[in-house]
C-alpha cells in the first residue's frame, strides 16, 4: 500500500493518476475526505482508499499510515513546513513506513538565499537521519502555476524580476510519473533527482509565446525585487512570507542560471511535456 499525502494538490493528484494507471494499491490522504478528489472515481481498479489525515493531528497520521509500506510526502510551502514534515517523517518511521518519496526544492541547501529552500534542506537532513529509505525529488517551477498569471495576462502584461534570465518549468504530471517510478521501481528508489522540462524559458519569451497563442499583445514588465514584492502583497494579496518566497526564487534564477536536466527522460524513457504543449492545452485561461 502506498500512501499519498497531498492527494488534492497538483503533484499528489498527478501521482494518484500515475499509480492508478499502473494498477497500484493507493491510499489518498486529505483533510476534506467528504469532498471528491479531482479526477478520481469509483470506476478505478484497484479502488482508491480515501482517508482523513492532517499533519497537525498526529493521531490521524498514525491511523492513516497503518499497514502502508511507502509514503509520498508533498505539502504546500508554508512557514510551518519544517515542523509539519519532520513530524510526518517521525510518525511514518514509527508506524512501519519503509520508504518516503519527498517533494523538495532545487536549492535545498543550508545557506540557500531562499528561505523555503533552507527549510527543505532541514527536512531532507531529518529524513536522512531517520534511517528510512528515501527518494528526494527536486522539481523546478510547475507549469501549472503559470495559470496564476492569467489575470495580468488578460491586462496584457506579465510582471517579474528575472530580466532575461531563463527559468526552468516542469509539468506536474511528469513529476507524478517520476514519483510513481520511485515508488514502484527499486532501481529508482533512494536517489536525489532534480526535475525540469525540456527547456528553460525567460519571461520575455513567455510573453512572446502568449502573444502568439492569444492574438493579444502581451509584454513583460521587469520590476525591482522590492517592487515585485509590494505588488504581490498589495495587488495579488499574497501573505508576506509567500511574496518574499516568489521574489527570492526569481532572483535566484538570475544569480544561478537555470538549465534543463535530462532526469525525466532518463527515468521515464520519454521526454517531459513541453511548455508550449501546456500553454496550448490551457489557452482558454489566457484569453481575454
Secondary structure, DSSP 8 states (H G I E B T S, - for coil): -EEESSTTSHHHHHHHHHHHHHT--EEEEES-TTS--TT--TT-SS--EEEE--TT-HHHHHHHHTT-SEEEE-----TTHHHHHHHHHHHHHHTT--EEEEE--TT--TT-SSHHHHHHHHHHHHHHHTT-EEEEEEE-EEGGGGGGGHHHHTTTEEEES-TT--EEEE-HHHHHHHHHHHHH-TTTTT-EEEE--S-EE-HHHHHHHHHHHHSS--EEEE--HHHHHHHHHHTS---HHHHHHHHHHHHHHHHS-----SHHHHHHSS----HHHHHHHTHHHH--
